[in-house]
């Protein structure tokens, strides 16, 4: 009968010790804590991603809003300039109207003042003229005759001065005439000159060229500018 093989305890235990390690064991509290930490990390990551997405969206909206603003800015500036020009024109018109009414009121209250001043301006030219005619409204001929005669004596005017009343002349206007010259005070002509000066002032204001921010030059916009080609030369009548 064969002899049984001996049990090799050392080899068996050596093989058992060199096998797979035993898995790590976790307590229930450790698992709960790990799950809680994982949730917190997930919440934090989601919040950060949400904030980043919201920030990107806001920045995109701001960029688009700025683009729209920049696109409309030239139009807004042009509209603002147009309203400012309209306000300036309205202010000038109101000023002209007020000046006209004030001037007419002053002339109506003191009609002799401007006529006497007209005669003062002509004294140097008429001092030796033998015959001078001053035509005024008929209601002013008598009081004006006394004022002019006194002024003529005081300033050395040697000629005879005749003050004639004319119903067609507006009170405050006058025509001073002598043989080879004369002077006129015409309120309507003065008002027209003032209005013309205001219009020329408005034309001198730089005007924007459509689609371009820079103002047009005077020779393009219609302003007088420095171009004197069409202006009267010195010593010539306009």
CORSULUR-V387810 format. One record per backbone hydrogen bond with DSSP energy under -1.0 kcal/mol. NH is the residue of the N-H (numbers start at 1). CO is the residue of the C=O. Records with the same first field share a line. If there is no record, write none. Layout:
NH = CO / CO
//
This chain:
9 = 7
12 = 8
13 = 9
14 = 10
15 = 11
16 = 12
17 = 13
18 = 14
31 = 27
32 = 28
33 = 29
34 = 30
35 = 31
36 = 32
37 = 33
38 = 34
39 = 35
40 = 36
41 = 37
42 = 38
43 = 39
44 = 40
45 = 41
46 = 42
47 = 43
48 = 44
49 = 45
50 = 46
51 = 47
52 = 48
53 = 49
54 = 50
55 = 51
56 = 52
57 = 53
58 = 54
59 = 55
60 = 56
61 = 57
62 = 58
63 = 59
64 = 60
65 = 61
66 = 62
67 = 63
68 = 64
69 = 65
70 = 66
71 = 67
72 = 68
73 = 69
76 = 72
77 = 73
78 = 74
79 = 75
80 = 76
81 = 77
82 = 78
83 = 79
84 = 80
85 = 81
86 = 82
87 = 83
88 = 84
89 = 85
90 = 86
91 = 87
92 = 88
93 = 89
94 = 90
95 = 91
96 = 92
97 = 93
98 = 94
99 = 95
100 = 96
101 = 97
102 = 98
103 = 99
104 = 100
105 = 101
106 = 102
107 = 103
108 = 104
109 = 105
110 = 106
116 = 112
117 = 113
118 = 114
119 = 115
120 = 116
121 = 117
123 = 120
126 = 122
127 = 123
129 = 126
132 = 160
133 = 177
134 = 162
135 = 175
136 = 164
140 = 137
144 = 140
145 = 141
146 = 142
147 = 143
148 = 144
149 = 145
150 = 146
151 = 147
152 = 148
153 = 149
154 = 150
155 = 151
157 = 152
158 = 127
160 = 130
162 = 132
164 = 134
166 = 136
169 = 166
173 = 170
174 = 185
175 = 135
176 = 183
177 = 133
178 = 181
181 = 178
183 = 176
185 = 174
190 = 186
191 = 187
192 = 188
193 = 189
194 = 190
195 = 191
196 = 192
197 = 193
198 = 194
199 = 195
200 = 196
201 = 197
202 = 198
203 = 199
204 = 200
209 = 214
212 = 209
216 = 207
220 = 217
221 = 217
222 = 218
236 = 233
//
